[in-house]
Amino acid sequence: MVTKNERVEDVLRGCTLIALRRASLFGRAPVVHDLTLALTIWGFLSADVPADLLATRTELFSGVDNVLHHYSQGRTLADMVPDSTLRLSVQLVTAQMPMSWRALTGA
């Protein structure tokens, strides 16, 4: 869930960049599972998000939608997620959340 301190546009852009990176690892076009994985590792599909995850994602995603001023921030966000996470299934990622969010996101 997006909080009052976060913008939906920033969240969708940041998670889309992660989803596109995941799709490219598999040599295919993006599918819904790519976006689901990105939203899951950052806790956007959970109602119960640890405070440290919330603080981290709020900082990292802030302004990412503004490509003219925050392009490199979006790239950094997408690149920080380990390849090992991107290769996992959505079910495995969901099972590891939220206790392993740092390892899954690379934060």
Gaussian input, Z-matrix of N, CA and C with variables (Angstrom, degrees):
# hf/3-21g

backbone

0 1
 N
 C     1     B1
 C     2     B2     1     A1
 N     3     B3     2     A2     1     D1
 C     4     B4     3     A3     2     D2
 C     5     B5     4     A4     3     D3
 N     6     B6     5     A5     4     D4
 C     7     B7     6     A6     5     D5
 C     8     B8     7     A7     6     D6
 N     9     B9     8     A8     7     D7
 C    10    B10     9     A9     8     D8
 C    11    B11    10    A10     9     D9
 N    12    B12    11    A11    10    D10
 C    13    B13    12    A12    11    D11
 C    14    B14    13    A13    12    D12
 N    15    B15    14    A14    13    D13
 C    16    B16    15    A15    14    D14
 C    17    B17    16    A16    15    D15
 N    18    B18    17    A17    16    D16
 C    19    B19    18    A18    17    D17
 C    20    B20    19    A19    18    D18
 N    21    B21    20    A20    19    D19
 C    22    B22    21    A21    20    D20
 C    23    B23    22    A22    21    D21
 N    24    B24    23    A23    22    D22
 C    25    B25    24    A24    23    D23
 C    26    B26    25    A25    24    D24
 N    27    B27    26    A26    25    D25
 C    28    B28    27    A27    26    D26
 C    29    B29    28    A28    27    D27
 N    30    B30    29    A29    28    D28
 C    31    B31    30    A30    29    D29
 C    32    B32    31    A31    30    D30
 N    33    B33    32    A32    31    D31
 C    34    B34    33    A33    32    D32
 C    35    B35    34    A34    33    D33
 N    36    B36    35    A35    34    D34
 C    37    B37    36    A36    35    D35
 C    38    B38    37    A37    36    D36
 N    39    B39    38    A38    37    D37
 C    40    B40    39    A39    38    D38
 C    41    B41    40    A40    39    D39
 N    42    B42    41    A41    40    D40
 C    43    B43    42    A42    41    D41
 C    44    B44    43    A43    42    D42
 N    45    B45    44    A44    43    D43
 C    46    B46    45    A45    44    D44
 C    47    B47    46    A46    45    D45
 N    48    B48    47    A47    46    D46
 C    49    B49    48    A48    47    D47
 C    50    B50    49    A49    48    D48
 N    51    B51    50    A50    49    D49
 C    52    B52    51    A51    50    D50
 C    53    B53    52    A52    51    D51
 N    54    B54    53    A53    52    D52
 C    55    B55    54    A54    53    D53
 C    56    B56    55    A55    54    D54
 N    57    B57    56    A56    55    D55
 C    58    B58    57    A57    56    D56
 C    59    B59    58    A58    57    D57
 N    60    B60    59    A59    58    D58
 C    61    B61    60    A60    59    D59
 C    62    B62    61    A61    60    D60
 N    63    B63    62    A62    61    D61
 C    64    B64    63    A63    62    D62
 C    65    B65    64    A64    63    D63
 N    66    B66    65    A65    64    D64
 C    67    B67    66    A66    65    D65
 C    68    B68    67    A67    66    D66
 N    69    B69    68    A68    67    D67
 C    70    B70    69    A69    68    D68
 C    71    B71    70    A70    69    D69
 N    72    B72    71    A71    70    D70
 C    73    B73    72    A72    71    D71
 C    74    B74    73    A73    72    D72
 N    75    B75    74    A74    73    D73
 C    76    B76    75    A75    74    D74
 C    77    B77    76    A76    75    D75
 N    78    B78    77    A77    76    D76
 C    79    B79    78    A78    77    D77
 C    80    B80    79    A79    78    D78
 N    81    B81    80    A80    79    D79
 C    82    B82    81    A81    80    D80
 C    83    B83    82    A82    81    D81
 N    84    B84    83    A83    82    D82
 C    85    B85    84    A84    83    D83
 C    86    B86    85    A85    84    D84
 N    87    B87    86    A86    85    D85
 C    88    B88    87    A87    86    D86
 C    89    B89    88    A88    87    D87
 N    90    B90    89    A89    88    D88
 C    91    B91    90    A90    89    D89
 C    92    B92    91    A91    90    D90
 N    93    B93    92    A92    91    D91
 C    94    B94    93    A93    92    D92
 C    95    B95    94    A94    93    D93
 N    96    B96    95    A95    94    D94
 C    97    B97    96    A96    95    D95
 C    98    B98    97    A97    96    D96
 N    99    B99    98    A98    97    D97
 C   100   B100    99    A99    98    D98
 C   101   B101   100   A100    99    D99
 N   102   B102   101   A101   100   D100
 C   103   B103   102   A102   101   D101
 C   104   B104   103   A103   102   D102
 N   105   B105   104   A104   103   D103
 C   106   B106   105   A105   104   D104
 C   107   B107   106   A106   105   D105
 N   108   B108   107   A107   106   D106
 C   109   B109   108   A108   107   D107
 C   110   B110   109   A109   108   D108
 N   111   B111   110   A110   109   D109
 C   112   B112   111   A111   110   D110
 C   113   B113   112   A112   111   D111
 N   114   B114   113   A113   112   D112
 C   115   B115   114   A114   113   D113
 C   116   B116   115   A115   114   D114
 N   117   B117   116   A116   115   D115
 C   118   B118   117   A117   116   D116
 C   119   B119   118   A118   117   D117
 N   120   B120   119   A119   118   D118
 C   121   B121   120   A120   119   D119
 C   122   B122   121   A121   120   D120
 N   123   B123   122   A122   121   D121
 C   124   B124   123   A123   122   D122
 C   125   B125   124   A124   123   D123
 N   126   B126   125   A125   124   D124
 C   127   B127   126   A126   125   D125
 C   128   B128   127   A127   126   D126
 N   129   B129   128   A128   127   D127
 C   130   B130   129   A129   128   D128
 C   131   B131   130   A130   129   D129
 N   132   B132   131   A131   130   D130
 C   133   B133   132   A132   131   D131
 C   134   B134   133   A133   132   D132
 N   135   B135   134   A134   133   D133
 C   136   B136   135   A135   134   D134
 C   137   B137   136   A136   135   D135
 N   138   B138   137   A137   136   D136
 C   139   B139   138   A138   137   D137
 C   140   B140   139   A139   138   D138
 N   141   B141   140   A140   139   D139
 C   142   B142   141   A141   140   D140
 C   143   B143   142   A142   141   D141
 N   144   B144   143   A143   142   D142
 C   145   B145   144   A144   143   D143
 C   146   B146   145   A145   144   D144
 N   147   B147   146   A146   145   D145
 C   148   B148   147   A147   146   D146
 C   149   B149   148   A148   147   D147
 N   150   B150   149   A149   148   D148
 C   151   B151   150   A150   149   D149
 C   152   B152   151   A151   150   D150
 N   153   B153   152   A152   151   D151
 C   154   B154   153   A153   152   D152
 C   155   B155   154   A154   153   D153
 N   156   B156   155   A155   154   D154
 C   157   B157   156   A156   155   D155
 C   158   B158   157   A157   156   D156
 N   159   B159   158   A158   157   D157
 C   160   B160   159   A159   158   D158
 C   161   B161   160   A160   159   D159
 N   162   B162   161   A161   160   D160
 C   163   B163   162   A162   161   D161
 C   164   B164   163   A163   162   D162
 N   165   B165   164   A164   163   D163
 C   166   B166   165   A165   164   D164
 C   167   B167   166   A166   165   D165
 N   168   B168   167   A167   166   D166
 C   169   B169   168   A168   167   D167
 C   170   B170   169   A169   168   D168
 N   171   B171   170   A170   169   D169
 C   172   B172   171   A171   170   D170
 C   173   B173   172   A172   171   D171
 N   174   B174   173   A173   172   D172
 C   175   B175   174   A174   173   D173
 C   176   B176   175   A175   174   D174
 N   177   B177   176   A176   175   D175
 C   178   B178   177   A177   176   D176
 C   179   B179   178   A178   177   D177
 N   180   B180   179   A179   178   D178
 C   181   B181   180   A180   179   D179
 C   182   B182   181   A181   180   D180
 N   183   B183   182   A182   181   D181
 C   184   B184   183   A183   182   D182
 C   185   B185   184   A184   183   D183
 N   186   B186   185   A185   184   D184
 C   187   B187   186   A186   185   D185
 C   188   B188   187   A187   186   D186
 N   189   B189   188   A188   187   D187
 C   190   B190   189   A189   188   D188
 C   191   B191   190   A190   189   D189
 N   192   B192   191   A191   190   D190
 C   193   B193   192   A192   191   D191
 C   194   B194   193   A193   192   D192
 N   195   B195   194   A194   193   D193
 C   196   B196   195   A195   194   D194
 C   197   B197   196   A196   195   D195
 N   198   B198   197   A197   196   D196
 C   199   B199   198   A198   197   D197
 C   200   B200   199   A199   198   D198
 N   201   B201   200   A200   199   D199
 C   202   B202   201   A201   200   D200
 C   203   B203   202   A202   201   D201
 N   204   B204   203   A203   202   D202
 C   205   B205   204   A204   203   D203
 C   206   B206   205   A205   204   D204
 N   207   B207   206   A206   205   D205
 C   208   B208   207   A207   206   D206
 C   209   B209   208   A208   207   D207
 N   210   B210   209   A209   208   D208
 C   211   B211   210   A210   209   D209
 C   212   B212   211   A211   210   D210
 N   213   B213   212   A212   211   D211
 C   214   B214   213   A213   212   D212
 C   215   B215   214   A214   213   D213
 N   216   B216   215   A215   214   D214
 C   217   B217   216   A216   215   D215
 C   218   B218   217   A217   216   D216
 N   219   B219   218   A218   217   D217
 C   220   B220   219   A219   218   D218
 C   221   B221   220   A220   219   D219
 N   222   B222   221   A221   220   D220
 C   223   B223   222   A222   221   D221
 C   224   B224   223   A223   222   D222
 N   225   B225   224   A224   223   D223
 C   226   B226   225   A225   224   D224
 C   227   B227   226   A226   225   D225
 N   228   B228   227   A227   226   D226
 C   229   B229   228   A228   227   D227
 C   230   B230   229   A229   228   D228
 N   231   B231   230   A230   229   D229
 C   232   B232   231   A231   230   D230
 C   233   B233   232   A232   231   D231
 N   234   B234   233   A233   232   D232
 C   235   B235   234   A234   233   D233
 C   236   B236   235   A235   234   D234
 N   237   B237   236   A236   235   D235
 C   238   B238   237   A237   236   D236
 C   239   B239   238   A238   237   D237
 N   240   B240   239   A239   238   D238
 C   241   B241   240   A240   239   D239
 C   242   B242   241   A241   240   D240
 N   243   B243   242   A242   241   D241
 C   244   B244   243   A243   242   D242
 C   245   B245   244   A244   243   D243
 N   246   B246   245   A245   244   D244
 C   247   B247   246   A246   245   D245
 C   248   B248   247   A247   246   D246
 N   249   B249   248   A248   247   D247
 C   250   B250   249   A249   248   D248
 C   251   B251   250   A250   249   D249
 N   252   B252   251   A251   250   D250
 C   253   B253   252   A252   251   D251
 C   254   B254   253   A253   252   D252
 N   255   B255   254   A254   253   D253
 C   256   B256   255   A255   254   D254
 C   257   B257   256   A256   255   D255
 N   258   B258   257   A257   256   D256
 C   259   B259   258   A258   257   D257
 C   260   B260   259   A259   258   D258
 N   261   B261   260   A260   259   D259
 C   262   B262   261   A261   260   D260
 C   263   B263   262   A262   261   D261
 N   264   B264   263   A263   262   D262
 C   265   B265   264   A264   263   D263
 C   266   B266   265   A265   264   D264
 N   267   B267   266   A266   265   D265
 C   268   B268   267   A267   266   D266
 C   269   B269   268   A268   267   D267
 N   270   B270   269   A269   268   D268
 C   271   B271   270   A270   269   D269
 C   272   B272   271   A271   270   D270
 N   273   B273   272   A272   271   D271
 C   274   B274   273   A273   272   D272
 C   275   B275   274   A274   273   D273
 N   276   B276   275   A275   274   D274
 C   277   B277   276   A276   275   D275
 C   278   B278   277   A277   276   D276
 N   279   B279   278   A278   277   D277
 C   280   B280   279   A279   278   D278
 C   281   B281   280   A280   279   D279
 N   282   B282   281   A281   280   D280
 C   283   B283   282   A282   281   D281
 C   284   B284   283   A283   282   D282
 N   285   B285   284   A284   283   D283
 C   286   B286   285   A285   284   D284
 C   287   B287   286   A286   285   D285
 N   288   B288   287   A287   286   D286
 C   289   B289   288   A288   287   D287
 C   290   B290   289   A289   288   D288
 N   291   B291   290   A290   289   D289
 C   292   B292   291   A291   290   D290
 C   293   B293   292   A292   291   D291
 N   294   B294   293   A293   292   D292
 C   295   B295   294   A294   293   D293
 C   296   B296   295   A295   294   D294
 N   297   B297   296   A296   295   D295
 C   298   B298   297   A297   296   D296
 C   299   B299   298   A298   297   D297
 N   300   B300   299   A299   298   D298
 C   301   B301   300   A300   299   D299
 C   302   B302   301   A301   300   D300
 N   303   B303   302   A302   301   D301
 C   304   B304   303   A303   302   D302
 C   305   B305   304   A304   303   D303
 N   306   B306   305   A305   304   D304
 C   307   B307   306   A306   305   D305
 C   308   B308   307   A307   306   D306
 N   309   B309   308   A308   307   D307
 C   310   B310   309   A309   308   D308
 C   311   B311   310   A310   309   D309
 N   312   B312   311   A311   310   D310
 C   313   B313   312   A312   311   D311
 C   314   B314   313   A313   312   D312
 N   315   B315   314   A314   313   D313
 C   316   B316   315   A315   314   D314
 C   317   B317   316   A316   315   D315
 N   318   B318   317   A317   316   D316
 C   319   B319   318   A318   317   D317
 C   320   B320   319   A319   318   D318

   B1=1.4408
   B2=1.5276
   B3=1.2862
   B4=1.4568
   B5=1.5291
   B6=1.3280
   B7=1.4606
   B8=1.5259
   B9=1.3162
   B10=1.4624
   B11=1.5269
   B12=1.3375
   B13=1.4662
   B14=1.5305
   B15=1.3134
   B16=1.4599
   B17=1.5214
   B18=1.3256
   B19=1.4652
   B20=1.5197
   B21=1.3269
   B22=1.4612
   B23=1.5208
   B24=1.3217
   B25=1.4634
   B26=1.5310
   B27=1.3308
   B28=1.4694
   B29=1.5236
   B30=1.3171
   B31=1.4642
   B32=1.5204
   B33=1.3253
   B34=1.4650
   B35=1.5201
   B36=1.3212
   B37=1.4717
   B38=1.5234
   B39=1.3364
   B40=1.4586
   B41=1.5176
   B42=1.3210
   B43=1.4648
   B44=1.5262
   B45=1.3220
   B46=1.4654
   B47=1.5223
   B48=1.3135
   B49=1.4712
   B50=1.5261
   B51=1.3200
   B52=1.4707
   B53=1.5308
   B54=1.3314
   B55=1.4667
   B56=1.5253
   B57=1.3245
   B58=1.4661
   B59=1.5267
   B60=1.3074
   B61=1.4602
   B62=1.5279
   B63=1.3315
   B64=1.4730
   B65=1.5234
   B66=1.3095
   B67=1.4657
   B68=1.5280
   B69=1.3217
   B70=1.4669
   B71=1.5253
   B72=1.3358
   B73=1.4727
   B74=1.5251
   B75=1.3334
   B76=1.4610
   B77=1.5229
   B78=1.3428
   B79=1.4557
   B80=1.5172
   B81=1.3253
   B82=1.4553
   B83=1.5224
   B84=1.2989
   B85=1.4636
   B86=1.5329
   B87=1.3198
   B88=1.4641
   B89=1.5314
   B90=1.3192
   B91=1.4688
   B92=1.5244
   B93=1.2992
   B94=1.4602
   B95=1.5312
   B96=1.3072
   B97=1.4692
   B98=1.5290
   B99=1.3186
   B100=1.4646
   B101=1.5298
   B102=1.3045
   B103=1.4636
   B104=1.5243
   B105=1.3211
   B106=1.4704
   B107=1.5223
   B108=1.3208
   B109=1.4575
   B110=1.5245
   B111=1.3242
   B112=1.4600
   B113=1.5273
   B114=1.3010
   B115=1.4658
   B116=1.5188
   B117=1.3188
   B118=1.4692
   B119=1.5181
   B120=1.3311
   B121=1.4663
   B122=1.5152
   B123=1.3301
   B124=1.4605
   B125=1.5239
   B126=1.3440
   B127=1.4597
   B128=1.5109
   B129=1.3239
   B130=1.4590
   B131=1.5213
   B132=1.3200
   B133=1.4604
   B134=1.5251
   B135=1.2903
   B136=1.4621
   B137=1.5279
   B138=1.3193
   B139=1.4681
   B140=1.5153
   B141=1.3275
   B142=1.4636
   B143=1.5227
   B144=1.3198
   B145=1.4616
   B146=1.5257
   B147=1.3438
   B148=1.4693
   B149=1.5322
   B150=1.3126
   B151=1.4661
   B152=1.5260
   B153=1.3436
   B154=1.4638
   B155=1.5264
   B156=1.3203
   B157=1.4635
   B158=1.5185
   B159=1.3026
   B160=1.4603
   B161=1.5318
   B162=1.3217
   B163=1.4685
   B164=1.5286
   B165=1.3191
   B166=1.4642
   B167=1.5178
   B168=1.3248
   B169=1.4716
   B170=1.5185
   B171=1.3291
   B172=1.4591
   B173=1.5253
   B174=1.3082
   B175=1.4687
   B176=1.5257
   B177=1.3305
   B178=1.4596
   B179=1.5208
   B180=1.3234
   B181=1.4626
   B182=1.5263
   B183=1.3161
   B184=1.4607
   B185=1.5279
   B186=1.3253
   B187=1.4514
   B188=1.5126
   B189=1.3266
   B190=1.4643
   B191=1.5308
   B192=1.3167
   B193=1.4597
   B194=1.5304
   B195=1.3125
   B196=1.4611
   B197=1.5279
   B198=1.3113
   B199=1.4639
   B200=1.5266
   B201=1.3104
   B202=1.4626
   B203=1.5269
   B204=1.3080
   B205=1.4598
   B206=1.5231
   B207=1.3283
   B208=1.4604
   B209=1.5291
   B210=1.3240
   B211=1.4621
   B212=1.5248
   B213=1.3167
   B214=1.4729
   B215=1.5249
   B216=1.3202
   B217=1.4648
   B218=1.5334
   B219=1.3183
   B220=1.4632
   B221=1.5196
   B222=1.3220
   B223=1.4705
   B224=1.5316
   B225=1.3189
   B226=1.4695
   B227=1.5151
   B228=1.3164
   B229=1.4606
   B230=1.5282
   B231=1.3163
   B232=1.4642
   B233=1.5259
   B234=1.3205
   B235=1.4655
   B236=1.5209
   B237=1.3219
   B238=1.4665
   B239=1.5235
   B240=1.3257
   B241=1.4631
   B242=1.5209
   B243=1.3407
   B244=1.4685
   B245=1.5382
   B246=1.3141
   B247=1.4611
   B248=1.5211
   B249=1.3171
   B250=1.4688
   B251=1.5301
   B252=1.3191
   B253=1.4652
   B254=1.5190
   B255=1.3093
   B256=1.4617
   B257=1.5213
   B258=1.3008
   B259=1.4668
   B260=1.5342
   B261=1.3207
   B262=1.4621
   B263=1.5252
   B264=1.3240
   B265=1.4599
   B266=1.5254
   B267=1.2967
   B268=1.4589
   B269=1.5269
   B270=1.3161
   B271=1.4638
   B272=1.5268
   B273=1.3211
   B274=1.4635
   B275=1.5218
   B276=1.3122
   B277=1.4603
   B278=1.5241
   B279=1.3107
   B280=1.4642
   B281=1.5226
   B282=1.3165
   B283=1.4652
   B284=1.5268
   B285=1.3241
   B286=1.4618
   B287=1.5315
   B288=1.3094
   B289=1.4633
   B290=1.5208
   B291=1.3199
   B292=1.4559
   B293=1.5229
   B294=1.3415
   B295=1.4603
   B296=1.5230
   B297=1.3058
   B298=1.4699
   B299=1.5205
   B300=1.3160
   B301=1.4648
   B302=1.5276
   B303=1.3260
   B304=1.4733
   B305=1.5299
   B306=1.3043
   B307=1.4743
   B308=1.5243
   B309=1.3249
   B310=1.4699
   B311=1.5235
   B312=1.3266
   B313=1.4640
   B314=1.5238
   B315=1.3139
   B316=1.4558
   B317=1.5135
   B318=1.3136
   B319=1.4792
   B320=1.5146
   A1=109.46
   A2=114.48
   A3=120.75
   A4=108.23
   A5=116.21
   A6=120.56
   A7=110.58
   A8=115.95
   A9=120.31
   A10=112.85
   A11=117.46
   A12=121.50
   A13=112.68
   A14=116.90
   A15=121.76
   A16=109.50
   A17=114.98
   A18=120.73
   A19=109.41
   A20=115.90
   A21=121.27
   A22=110.83
   A23=117.22
   A24=121.44
   A25=111.56
   A26=116.66
   A27=120.73
   A28=110.68
   A29=115.85
   A30=121.41
   A31=110.84
   A32=116.54
   A33=119.67
   A34=112.24
   A35=117.64
   A36=119.71
   A37=110.82
   A38=117.18
   A39=120.34
   A40=112.19
   A41=116.68
   A42=120.03
   A43=112.01
   A44=116.89
   A45=119.85
   A46=110.86
   A47=117.16
   A48=119.98
   A49=111.10
   A50=116.70
   A51=121.09
   A52=109.79
   A53=116.43
   A54=120.96
   A55=111.45
   A56=117.02
   A57=120.44
   A58=111.46
   A59=115.89
   A60=119.77
   A61=110.72
   A62=116.27
   A63=120.44
   A64=110.28
   A65=117.12
   A66=120.80
   A67=111.19
   A68=116.32
   A69=119.33
   A70=112.31
   A71=117.36
   A72=119.76
   A73=111.77
   A74=115.52
   A75=120.78
   A76=112.06
   A77=116.83
   A78=120.72
   A79=113.82
   A80=117.30
   A81=121.09
   A82=110.08
   A83=114.74
   A84=120.49
   A85=108.68
   A86=117.58
   A87=119.99
   A88=112.10
   A89=114.77
   A90=122.47
   A91=107.96
   A92=116.26
   A93=121.25
   A94=112.12
   A95=117.67
   A96=121.07
   A97=111.87
   A98=116.99
   A99=120.61
   A100=110.12
   A101=116.08
   A102=120.25
   A103=110.91
   A104=116.74
   A105=120.51
   A106=110.58
   A107=117.68
   A108=120.88
   A109=110.50
   A110=117.56
   A111=120.97
   A112=110.99
   A113=117.39
   A114=120.93
   A115=111.63
   A116=116.57
   A117=121.47
   A118=111.79
   A119=118.66
   A120=119.54
   A121=112.41
   A122=117.05
   A123=120.27
   A124=112.56
   A125=117.26
   A126=121.35
   A127=115.46
   A128=118.39
   A129=120.02
   A130=112.98
   A131=118.10
   A132=120.56
   A133=111.71
   A134=116.86
   A135=122.42
   A136=110.30
   A137=115.44
   A138=120.33
   A139=111.19
   A140=117.13
   A141=122.08
   A142=109.64
   A143=115.68
   A144=121.79
   A145=109.50
   A146=117.56
   A147=119.75
   A148=111.07
   A149=116.16
   A150=121.61
   A151=112.47
   A152=117.66
   A153=119.34
   A154=111.86
   A155=117.59
   A156=120.90
   A157=109.92
   A158=116.83
   A159=121.02
   A160=111.28
   A161=116.92
   A162=120.78
   A163=111.03
   A164=116.78
   A165=121.26
   A166=111.16
   A167=116.16
   A168=118.54
   A169=111.40
   A170=118.04
   A171=120.59
   A172=109.82
   A173=116.29
   A174=120.80
   A175=111.60
   A176=117.08
   A177=120.76
   A178=113.62
   A179=117.15
   A180=120.66
   A181=113.38
   A182=117.81
   A183=121.71
   A184=111.98
   A185=116.09
   A186=121.72
   A187=116.08
   A188=118.77
   A189=121.76
   A190=111.94
   A191=117.13
   A192=120.11
   A193=112.38
   A194=117.70
   A195=121.73
   A196=108.77
   A197=115.36
   A198=121.81
   A199=112.18
   A200=117.83
   A201=120.51
   A202=112.47
   A203=116.69
   A204=120.31
   A205=114.10
   A206=117.36
   A207=119.95
   A208=113.17
   A209=117.22
   A210=120.37
   A211=111.11
   A212=117.10
   A213=120.32
   A214=111.40
   A215=117.47
   A216=120.94
   A217=110.02
   A218=117.33
   A219=121.22
   A220=111.70
   A221=116.27
   A222=120.30
   A223=110.55
   A224=116.18
   A225=120.34
   A226=110.49
   A227=116.97
   A228=121.90
   A229=110.90
   A230=116.49
   A231=120.42
   A232=111.56
   A233=116.72
   A234=121.02
   A235=113.86
   A236=117.56
   A237=119.60
   A238=113.33
   A239=117.55
   A240=120.49
   A241=108.25
   A242=117.33
   A243=119.92
   A244=112.96
   A245=116.18
   A246=120.70
   A247=110.85
   A248=116.78
   A249=120.14
   A250=111.26
   A251=117.28
   A252=120.85
   A253=110.13
   A254=116.39
   A255=120.31
   A256=112.35
   A257=117.51
   A258=121.14
   A259=112.86
   A260=117.48
   A261=121.35
   A262=111.25
   A263=115.51
   A264=119.79
   A265=108.86
   A266=115.77
   A267=120.87
   A268=109.87
   A269=117.71
   A270=121.55
   A271=111.35
   A272=117.80
   A273=120.89
   A274=111.62
   A275=116.48
   A276=120.35
   A277=110.10
   A278=116.26
   A279=120.81
   A280=110.88
   A281=116.96
   A282=121.27
   A283=111.97
   A284=117.23
   A285=121.38
   A286=113.21
   A287=117.05
   A288=121.13
   A289=110.30
   A290=119.55
   A291=128.06
   A292=113.79
   A293=118.60
   A294=118.60
   A295=114.06
   A296=119.13
   A297=121.34
   A298=112.69
   A299=118.63
   A300=120.38
   A301=112.97
   A302=117.43
   A303=119.17
   A304=111.53
   A305=116.79
   A306=120.78
   A307=111.07
   A308=116.34
   A309=120.19
   A310=112.33
   A311=117.40
   A312=120.16
   A313=113.75
   A314=116.79
   A315=120.06
   A316=112.75
   A317=116.74
   A318=121.49
   A319=110.99
   D1=139.24
   D2=177.69
   D3=-83.39
   D4=132.26
   D5=-178.93
   D6=-90.09
   D7=174.80
   D8=-179.02
   D9=-66.46
   D10=-19.46
   D11=179.11
   D12=-91.44
   D13=4.07
   D14=-178.91
   D15=-120.80
   D16=151.97
   D17=177.22
   D18=-107.70
   D19=133.69
   D20=179.11
   D21=-56.33
   D22=-39.00
   D23=-179.11
   D24=-61.74
   D25=-41.04
   D26=178.13
   D27=-65.69
   D28=-44.43
   D29=-179.27
   D30=-61.45
   D31=-47.81
   D32=-178.34
   D33=-65.69
   D34=-39.88
   D35=178.37
   D36=-65.85
   D37=-47.69
   D38=-179.59
   D39=-61.08
   D40=-45.77
   D41=-178.97
   D42=-71.08
   D43=-30.76
   D44=175.26
   D45=-65.81
   D46=-39.60
   D47=176.91
   D48=-61.84
   D49=-41.15
   D50=177.20
   D51=-65.19
   D52=-43.62
   D53=179.89
   D54=-62.11
   D55=-40.68
   D56=178.40
   D57=-64.75
   D58=-38.65
   D59=177.66
   D60=-64.60
   D61=-41.52
   D62=178.38
   D63=-62.48
   D64=-46.15
   D65=179.76
   D66=-59.29
   D67=-40.53
   D68=-179.32
   D69=-66.06
   D70=-30.46
   D71=176.39
   D72=-62.20
   D73=-30.70
   D74=-179.76
   D75=-95.64
   D76=1.42
   D77=176.77
   D78=65.92
   D79=39.55
   D80=-177.56
   D81=-145.33
   D82=172.84
   D83=174.82
   D84=-72.56
   D85=155.89
   D86=179.39
   D87=-66.52
   D88=147.45
   D89=175.57
   D90=-127.44
   D91=170.71
   D92=-176.00
   D93=-57.51
   D94=-32.11
   D95=-178.33
   D96=-65.40
   D97=-29.57
   D98=177.43
   D99=-64.81
   D100=-46.40
   D101=179.61
   D102=-69.81
   D103=-37.91
   D104=177.80
   D105=-60.82
   D106=-43.00
   D107=178.76
   D108=-62.02
   D109=-45.14
   D110=-179.16
   D111=-62.69
   D112=-44.48
   D113=178.61
   D114=-65.37
   D115=-34.59
   D116=-178.71
   D117=-69.96
   D118=-46.18
   D119=-175.96
   D120=-65.09
   D121=-25.22
   D122=178.36
   D123=-96.01
   D124=4.64
   D125=174.47
   D126=77.63
   D127=14.97
   D128=-178.67
   D129=-75.27
   D130=-15.04
   D131=178.42
   D132=-101.68
   D133=11.34
   D134=-178.66
   D135=-116.79
   D136=143.62
   D137=176.75
   D138=-85.39
   D139=-19.73
   D140=-176.68
   D141=-115.78
   D142=93.95
   D143=-176.63
   D144=-108.90
   D145=128.42
   D146=177.24
   D147=-58.70
   D148=146.09
   D149=-177.07
   D150=-58.79
   D151=-38.60
   D152=-179.05
   D153=-68.90
   D154=-35.39
   D155=175.28
   D156=-66.53
   D157=-44.07
   D158=179.62
   D159=-60.02
   D160=-45.14
   D161=179.72
   D162=-63.73
   D163=-41.96
   D164=-178.53
   D165=-65.70
   D166=-48.41
   D167=-177.08
   D168=-68.52
   D169=-34.77
   D170=178.41
   D171=-60.64
   D172=-42.80
   D173=179.36
   D174=-68.55
   D175=-46.39
   D176=-175.45
   D177=-69.08
   D178=-36.02
   D179=-176.17
   D180=-87.11
   D181=-13.76
   D182=-175.39
   D183=-59.40
   D184=118.14
   D185=176.50
   D186=83.36
   D187=-1.38
   D188=-175.68
   D189=-59.01
   D190=-28.58
   D191=-179.67
   D192=-66.22
   D193=-25.27
   D194=-179.54
   D195=-83.30
   D196=86.99
   D197=-173.71
   D198=-62.16
   D199=-33.98
   D200=-178.37
   D201=-63.74
   D202=-33.73
   D203=-176.61
   D204=-108.01
   D205=-19.04
   D206=-174.08
   D207=-129.00
   D208=29.01
   D209=-179.81
   D210=-57.54
   D211=-49.75
   D212=-177.07
   D213=-65.36
   D214=-32.30
   D215=176.94
   D216=-64.16
   D217=-40.40
   D218=177.09
   D219=-64.98
   D220=-41.73
   D221=178.31
   D222=-64.61
   D223=-42.21
   D224=178.44
   D225=-60.84
   D226=-42.86
   D227=178.92
   D228=-60.28
   D229=-46.25
   D230=-179.94
   D231=-67.03
   D232=-39.37
   D233=-176.12
   D234=-75.52
   D235=-21.00
   D236=-176.91
   D237=-73.93
   D238=-22.55
   D239=-179.96
   D240=-72.18
   D241=123.54
   D242=-177.50
   D243=-62.64
   D244=145.17
   D245=175.34
   D246=-55.59
   D247=-35.86
   D248=-179.31
   D249=-60.84
   D250=-34.90
   D251=176.38
   D252=-69.98
   D253=-44.47
   D254=-177.20
   D255=-64.45
   D256=-23.03
   D257=179.65
   D258=-86.10
   D259=-8.38
   D260=179.27
   D261=-76.56
   D262=158.08
   D263=173.73
   D264=-79.01
   D265=158.93
   D266=177.75
   D267=-60.73
   D268=-36.31
   D269=179.99
   D270=-63.63
   D271=-42.91
   D272=178.42
   D273=-66.19
   D274=-40.00
   D275=178.78
   D276=-65.00
   D277=-44.57
   D278=179.64
   D279=-60.41
   D280=-38.88
   D281=179.80
   D282=-67.30
   D283=-28.20
   D284=-177.66
   D285=-89.40
   D286=-9.82
   D287=-178.75
   D288=-89.27
   D289=145.81
   D290=-0.95
   D291=-94.22
   D292=-1.10
   D293=-172.05
   D294=-64.11
   D295=-24.86
   D296=-177.78
   D297=-111.25
   D298=26.60
   D299=-173.92
   D300=-60.49
   D301=-35.16
   D302=-179.61
   D303=-64.85
   D304=-45.09
   D305=178.63
   D306=-65.96
   D307=-39.63
   D308=-178.07
   D309=-69.43
   D310=-35.79
   D311=-176.99
   D312=-92.74
   D313=-19.67
   D314=-175.44
   D315=82.22
   D316=10.11
   D317=-177.96
   D318=-79.71

